[in-house]
Amino acid sequence: MQYQCSICKLHYASKELAEACHRWCSKHDSCNLGITKNSLEAKERRGKR
């Protein structure tokens, strides 16, 4: 199952990470590299290198 941040639209394997991303995006109007590196998009991109 995938979970998505409704603000930046990144996908995560866990609900907790998606919620952490959403909280950060809401509060700071930006993305947090420490969170987004766990997104499914980032993992997919790392696999293509």
Sequence and secondary structure as in RCSB ss.txt:
>XXXX:A:sequence
MQYQCSICKLHYASKELAEACHRWCSKHDSCNLGITKNSLEAKERRGKR
>XXXX:A:secstr
  EE TTT  EESSHHHHHHHHHHHHHHSS  HHHHTTSHHHHHHHHT 
